[in-house]
Amino acid sequence: MFSQEDKQLLVKLKKKSLLDLALMLPRNYIDTTLSNEIKVNENLTTRAIVKEHFLRNGKLYVRFFLPFFNKEIMGVFFKTTPYHQKTFRLNSEHIISGRVSIFNGFLQISQPKSLKNYGMIEPKYKSALKESQIKDLISKYLTIENLEKFCLKEEEIEAILKLHFPKSLDEIKKDGKLKEEIIFHLKKVEAINFLLKLRKKRQSFLPIKALKKDIAPFINALPFNLTNDQLKAIKDIQKDLASSKKAARRLIIGDVGSGKTMVILAAAFIAGKEKSILMAPTSLLANQLFEEAQKFLRPFLTIALLTQKEQIGKLEEADFIIGTHALLYQEKLPKAALVMVDEQHRFGTNQRALLSRLVQEGSKHPHFLQFSATPIPRTQAMLESGAIDISLIKQLPFKKEITTQVVQKKDFKKLFAHIKKEIAKNHQVLIVYPLVEPSDEMPYQSLSEASSFWQKHFDGVYITHGKDTKKQEVLLEFRQKGKILLSTTVIEVGISLPRLTTIVIVGAERFGLATLHQLRGRVGRYGLKSFCFLYTNMSQIPKRLIEFCKINDGFEIARLDLALRESGDLLDGTIQSGRVFEFLDLANDEAIVSEVKSRIEQC
């Protein structure tokens, strides 16, 4: 569509598509259409005849007669040159333009311009190009015929053309702002532009093997029923893996405690003797997944574990290999038809790609599934699905009963009594601190400062943090014997603690809502009535903490988080932090994205 020369101009503008250009809106408009009335504090463009001019205190004053309104107005020039004297001669006629004000009861215009061309609305753009270049690009390419090629409806094309080629400002603005209906159409154009770009980015590979094993024996052998969301995710995976033309690339996002592990095991079961490999971010999580696999897959598959510290089973003989980063350092991994990554956001893009490359066969790739316990709003999921298939697991196997509340210094006695009460019931308590060591910039005790207090009042106190080389051993021993665990956010993901019913998050306002939700997800995982206390020293409790206390659904938390910070970052940085869309609101525009996505799929 674009000529080679114009493509270079687009590169300078950092634009890649026609819709990028269409969405590059004017920063303002110069309105030179003749005015129908005189409004104070607004621009006036009208015919004027010079009746008098004089200098006073270094300023040039020009008295104009306005024949259309049969009124006079004073023009004031603060910086004058011979040009002004020459231009505004007595009885000369002009089309003048400028902002109207009132001075000493008289109408006045500061620095009025005498226009040679008038009767139009001229868009002004802020860009790396000259004004003439950007206008040339827009007039050349923003046509109905070109825009129709991008799945746009008539009203959306009309909105774009109005913005770049306006006949009057009233058709696009109201009270100085873009009209709501224009913004509504621009939201759709932004969503279409984003989805079309992702469609181009999407890659397809031939699979090593189509996997069509019947899942029924695995599901029927389970001692419990899976949720509808788990079953739907498994059905999505079954359909993907059965393809002989395209290797699966799917992300399964499950809320905290939604039973992601059973979906992982179901996928491994479908792969069966064709082998599958799962990479987890920590040894603790890998061990936990290995335990679950042994429990539910052992009758069907041979399972092996590989971490930096241990190996259980022979990799070459195993049907299902579970490991950590240690997998990436194997000289040779067994060929596998399915590769999975748990907590995918904790691995770099290169690490995930490397695992897949280690087992691919020439141009054929393994099916690739990624799992995440970081919920995102449905709107974002729909947009991101342009690049990768997505399944959401929102239902929980059982209802979590977690009470969340904000506590302050004045509430400490009640909090302390609550902790004693829970420990008396043989329940466990987790206290999360923002730092390991003291800091002058932190208005809270650190982990090292607080530990002596808890050790003085309780036995069975365990301590760990991110740099603790023995954290896995500490957590495993705490699970069996402990009463109170003092930690940093290292506890955020993965560890299963059945007796944990209380979490206290110190300096809660310093954590993002997604992290708070992940931390809260450590309690109540087995149906016990549980509590999450958000401890803050702030006298004014932040509104976002108050809102957080009302919501237990991780996907709703993600929507609130997005509304507060206008960002998201999940799929290989497709949507980066910071504002991506000028008009589209990922937290609230689900209906718009849903309609646009359906339209794109039918285009």
N, C-alpha and C positions, 0 to 999 in steps of 0.2 A: 504493500500500500504506500509506504513512504519511499521517496526517492533516496538514493545513497547520500546525497548532500543533506537532505532533511533528517536522515537518521543520525548524522553527526550532531545536528542541532538538538535532537532529542536526548542524546547522550549528555550534552552540556546541561540540559534541563533536568537530568536524572529521571527521565520518563521512558517507559518501555512499551507502552501501548497507546492506542488511540484514546482509550478511556482514561488513561493517566492524563493525557492532554485535555480531555473534556472536563476532568475533575480539577484542573488547575484554574481555579476561579479568579476573576478579577479582584484585586485588593480594594478598588473603589471605581467609581464611575464619574466622568465629567459630563454633566447634563447641560447641553447647549440648546435644548428645545426652548422656544419662547414661553415665558411664564404667563399663566392666566391670572395670577394675583400676586400681590406683594405680601410676603410673610417675613416677620422679624426673625432673625437667627437662621434664616434659610437662604439658599442661593436664588438670585434673581437674574434672569436673562431677558433683556428687552431692548427695544429701540430707544435711543436717547439722542437729544440735540444739545450741544454745548451752548449755554447761555452766558456763562461768565467763568473766568479762571483767574486766580491770584495766588501769590506766595505769601505765607505768613509763618514765622518761626521755622524756616527751612522746609516747610511742607507746602505742597501744591494742592490747592482746593479748586475743584471743578464743579460748577452748578449745572446739573443736567435737567432738561425738561423731558418727561416721559409721555409722549403723545398717546400711547395706548391706554394709560391710566389717568392722563390729564393731571399729573402731579410732578413735583420737583424732588430731586434727591441730590445730596452733596457727595461727590467723590473725593476721597482724601488719599494723597500719595505721600508716604513718609520718606521715601527715598526717590528723588527726582533726577532725571537726566534730560538733556536736550530733546531726546526722543519723545518724552511726555509732552513737552511744550509744543513740539511740532505736530504730534498726533492729535491733541485735543485743542484744536484751533476754534475760535469763536464761530458759532453756527455750523460747525462740522457735525455730520450725522454718523452714529455708531450703533453697533449692537454691543451693548456692554453686559458684563457678567461679573457677579461678585456677591458676597454674603451681606445681607442687610442687617443694620443695627439702628438703634435710636440714640442720638447724642443731643442733649439739651432740647429734647422734644422734637427734633428734626430727623427725617430719614437720612441714613448715611451708608455709603459703601466704602470699605477700605480697599485700596489697591484694585479698583475695577479694571478688568481686561477689556480691550476692544477686539472683538472676534472677527476674523476674516471668514471662517467657516462656522456655521451654526445650524441649528435644527436637528441635532443628532445627540445620541447618548454614546459616549466614547469610553469603553472599558480600559482600565489601566492595570497592568500586570506587574508583579514583582518577580523578576526572574534573572537568570544568568545571561539572558539574551537581550538584545536591543528591543525596544518596544515594537519597532517595525517588523523585526524578525518573528517575534511571537505572534503578532497579529497576522502576519502572512501565513504562518503554519496553521493557525486556527481557521482562518477564512478558507484556506485551501483544503483542509481535511475534515473539519467538523461539518459534514453534510448529512442530510437525512439518509441518503443512500449508503454512506459509510457506516453510520451509527446503527442502521438496521441489521448489519452483519453481526452485531454483538448481543443478540437476544433481547434487545431493549424494546419496550412497548412504546406506542406512539406518544403517550403523555410524558414518558421519561425523556424521549428525544426532544420533545417540545420544551421541557424544563431546561435542558442543557443549552439549546439554541437561544432561549430567552435570556439566559445568563450571559452568553457571549455576544449575542446580537440583539440587545434589548430595544424595543420600540418606545417603551416608557419605563420609568423606574417603578411606577405603580403596579406594573404587572409582575414584578419580582420582589418588591419590598413593601413592608408595612411598618410604620413607625421606625424607619431607618434600619430594620432587620429583614433578613430573608423571610419570605412567607413560609408558613408551616407546610403547605402543599408542595412547595419547591424543595424544602428539606426532606420531606417524605420520599420524593422521587430520587433525590441525590443519595439517600441511604441505600436505595435499591441498586443504583448504578455502582456505588462503592462495593456492595456485596457481589454483584455480578463480575466486576473487574477482578476482585480478589479470587473468586472461584475459578474464573477462566485462566488466571495465572497459575493457580495450583494444578489445574487440569494438565497444563503443559509440562509442569514440573514432575508429574507422576511418571514413574518408570515401571515397566513391566518386564518380567523375565520368565523364561520357561522353568517349570519346577523340575526338581530331580525326579520326583515321582508323585503321581496322584494318589492320595490316601483316602480310601473309601471304607474303612473298617466300621462295622456296626457298633455304635456306642452303647446299645441297650444292655449288654452284659455288665458293663461298668456301673451304669446308673442303677440297675436292678440289684446289684450287690451292696450298694451303699446302705448303711443302717439308718438313714434319714432321707427326707425328701429335699431335693434342690428347689430353690426359689424359681419363679417364672423368669426372672432376669438372668439367673445363671443358665437356665435351660436355653434361653434365647441366644445368649453369648455362645454357648456350645453349638447351637444350630448354625449360627453365623460362621463359626470356625469349621464345622463339618463341610459346609457348602464351599468355603475357601479351599480347604485341603483336598477336596475331591476334584479340583480342576487340573486338567492335564495341559492346559494352555497358558496358565498364568500362576506364578508362585504367589502365595498369599502374602499380603503385608497388612496386618491388622493390629490396631491398638485396642486393648481391653482395659477400660477404666472402671475400677470398682471403688465405692466408698469404703471407708475404714470399717472392717468387720463384715463386708458383704459376701465373703466366701470366694475370693479370687482364686485361692489355692485349689479349690475343687475344679475350677475351669481349666487351670494349668494341667492338673492330673488327667482330666478328660481329654485334653489335646494330646498328651503323651500316650494315652491309651489308643487314640485313633492312629497315631503314628506307628504304634506297636513294634513289630520286629524290623521295620524300616528305620528305626532309631530316632530319638529326639534328644536334644541337649538344652538344658536350662541354665542360664547364668544369673546369679543373684549378687547383690552388692556387698554383702557381708557374710562371713563364715557362720555367724549366728543364724542368719536367715536361711542360708544354704542348708545348714544342719536341720533346721526346723522343717523345711520343705522335704528334706530327705526322710525325716521321721514320718511325715504325713504320707509320702509316697510309699514307704514301707508298709504303712497301715492299710492303704486302700488299693495299691497296685501290685503288691507282691504276688498274689495268685496269678496275675496275668503277665507281668514283665520282670526282667532282671534290672536292678537299679544300682547305680554306682555314685559315689560322692567324691569330689575332688576340691580341696581347699589348700591354702598354703601350708597348713599344718598336718593335714591327714588325707589319706585316700582309702576309701572303702570299696572293695570290688575292683574287678579289672575293666578298664574303660572299653577295651576292644570287644569284650564279651557282653557288655551291658546294652539293654534296649533303651534305657533312659538314664542319661548322665546329668547329674546336678552338680554345679560347681560355682566357684567365684571367678575373679579375674585370673586365677591360676590356670583356667582353661586356655587363656590367650597365649600362655607361655609353653604350651605343649608342642613338641616338635611335630607331632602328627596326631590329629584328632580323628576318631572313626568317622566315616562318612555318615551323615544323618540327613533325613528328608525333612526334618523340622527343627528349627532353632527358635528358642524363646528367651526373652530377657525380662526379668522381674525388676520392678522399680526402675523402669527404663530411664527416667530422668536423672538417675544418679550415675549413669554412664555417659561418657562422651560419645558423640556421633561416630568417631573413628573406631572406638572400642566395639560398638555394636556392629559396625560394618565388618570389622576384622573377624569377629566370631562367625559371621555368615560366610565370609570368604574362605575361612579355614576348612569349611566342609563342602563348598560348592564343587560341582563337577563340570569343568569347562565353562560353557555359557549357561549351564543350568544352575539355578539357585535353589537353596532350601526354602521351604515355606517359612515365613518369619512372623512371629507373634511377639508383641510387646505388651507388658502389663504395668499398670500404674495405679497407685492408691491415692493419687492427687486428683480429686474431682475437678471438672471444669464445667462452666455453664453449658446447657444444651445448645445455645446459640453458637458458642465457640466450637463445640463439637461438630455441628452441622457445617460450619465454614471449613474447619480443618479436614473434614472428610473428603474435601476436594483433593487432598494430597495422599490420604491414607484411609483405609476403612476403619470405622470406629464402632465399638460396642460399649454400651454403658450398663454397669450393674449398680442399680440404685437400691434395690430391695435388700433388707437384712434378713438372715435366716431366722432371727428372733428379734423381738422388739427390745431395743436397748432402753434401759431406764436410768438416764443420767441427768442429774440436777446440776446445772451450771450457774455459778453466781460470782460476782465480784466481791472481794473482801479487802479491807484496809487494815491499817495498824490497830485501830480501835476494836477490830473483830478478832484479834489474835487469840484471846482467851477461849472464845467459842470454837475457833478452828482447832486449837490444841485439844480441847475436850472431845471434839469430833474424832480426831486422830486416835486418841486413847480408846474411844468407844469402838472404832472399827478394828483396831488391833485386838481388842478383847474378844471380838467375834472370829478371830483367826483370819482376818482379812489383811491385805497389804496396802501400803501407802507409798506413793511416789512423789517426791518433791523435786521440781526442776528449777535449777538456778541459771541465770543468764551468763555467768562467767565462772571459770574455775578459780582464778586468782583475783585478789582485790584490785580495784581500779578507781582512781580519783574521779573519773568521769561517770561512774556507775553509782546511783543512789541506793543500791541494794547490797546486802551481804553477798559475798561470793560463796561458792561451794566449799572452799577450804576454810573460810571464816565461820560458816554456819555449822559445820560438821560436829564440832565439840558440843554445841548445845543439844543436838539430837542424841548424840552418843551418851550424854550425861543423863538424859531422861528416859532413854529406851535402850534395850538390848536388841540384837538382831538388826543393827543399822549397817547397811552396805553403801559403798561409795564408788562411783565410776564416772568416766567422762570420755570425750572423743580421743584423747591421746593416751588413754590408759591401755597398755598393751595386754592387760589381763581382763579386759571388760567382758569378754565372752564367758570366762570362768566365773567372774563376779555375778553376772546376770543369771547364769545357770544355778549357782549356789543360792542366790537370793530367791529364785523361783521356788526352791525346795524348802529353805530354812528361814528366809528373811522376814522382817516386819516393815522396815522403812528403807527405801532406796533413795539416796541422794544422787542426783545426776544432772547432766546438761541435756541438750536436745538430742544427744546420741540415742536416746530411748525412743525417738520419734517414730521409727519405722520397724515393724517386723516381729519383735519379741512377743511371745505369747505368755501372759501372766494371768492364769485363771483366777487367782485370789485377789487380784488388784482391784480395789473398789474406790480408791480416792487418789486424785492427782491434784497437787498444788503447783501452780505455775507462777513463779516469783518474777515480778517485773513484767506482767503479762502484756502491758501496753507496748513493750519493745519487740514483740513477736508479731509476724503477719498472721492473718486470720487462718490461712491454710495450715501454717505450722501449729497454731493453737488447736485446730480441729484434729490434726494428726496426733498431737499429744493427748488430747481428750480421748481419742480412739483407743488408747492403751487400756482404759478402764471399761468395765461392764461388758467384756467380750463374751462372757458365758452366762449372761442373763441376770447377774447379781445387781441389785439396786446400787447405783454408783454416784460419785460426786466429782465435780471438777471445780476447783476454786481458783479464780484469777486474782492473784495478789498484786495490789498496786499501792504505791505511796502517793499517787497523785490525788490532790484534794478534789479536783473536778474529774469524775470518772469519764473517760473518753466514750463518745456515743457508740463507736464501733464495738466496744466491749459489751455495752448494754445490749446492742442488737445481736451480737454473737451468742449471748446467754439464752436468747429466745429461739435459736435455730439449732437443730441437731443434724439436719440433712446436709451432707457435705457438698452436694451440688448447689444447694441454696446458699451455703456459705461462700462457695466460689463465685456465685452471682453477686452477692453482696460485696465480696472482695474486689471484684472487677469494677463494680459501680463506684467503689471508693478510690481505686487507684488507676482506673482506665488502662488496664494492661493485661497481658497474659503471655505466657511463654511455655509451650509444651512440646510441640512437635518439631524437633530439630530447629527451634528458633523461628518457625514460620511466622508466628505472631510474636514480635519482640516487645519487651517492656517499653513503656512510653506510648504515646497516642499514635495508633496506626490509622484509624479512621477519623475523618473530620466530622462526619455526621452520624454514622452508624454507631449504635450503642449496644455492645455485645451483652450487656447485663439486662437489657429491656426490649430488644428488637427481635425476639425469637420468631414472631409471626412473619416479619419481613424476610428474614433469612430463609425460613422454611419455604415461603412462596417462591423466592428467587432460586433456591436450590432445585426445586421441582422443575422450574422453567428451564434451567441450564441443562438438566438431565434429558429433557425432551428436545432440546435445540438441535 
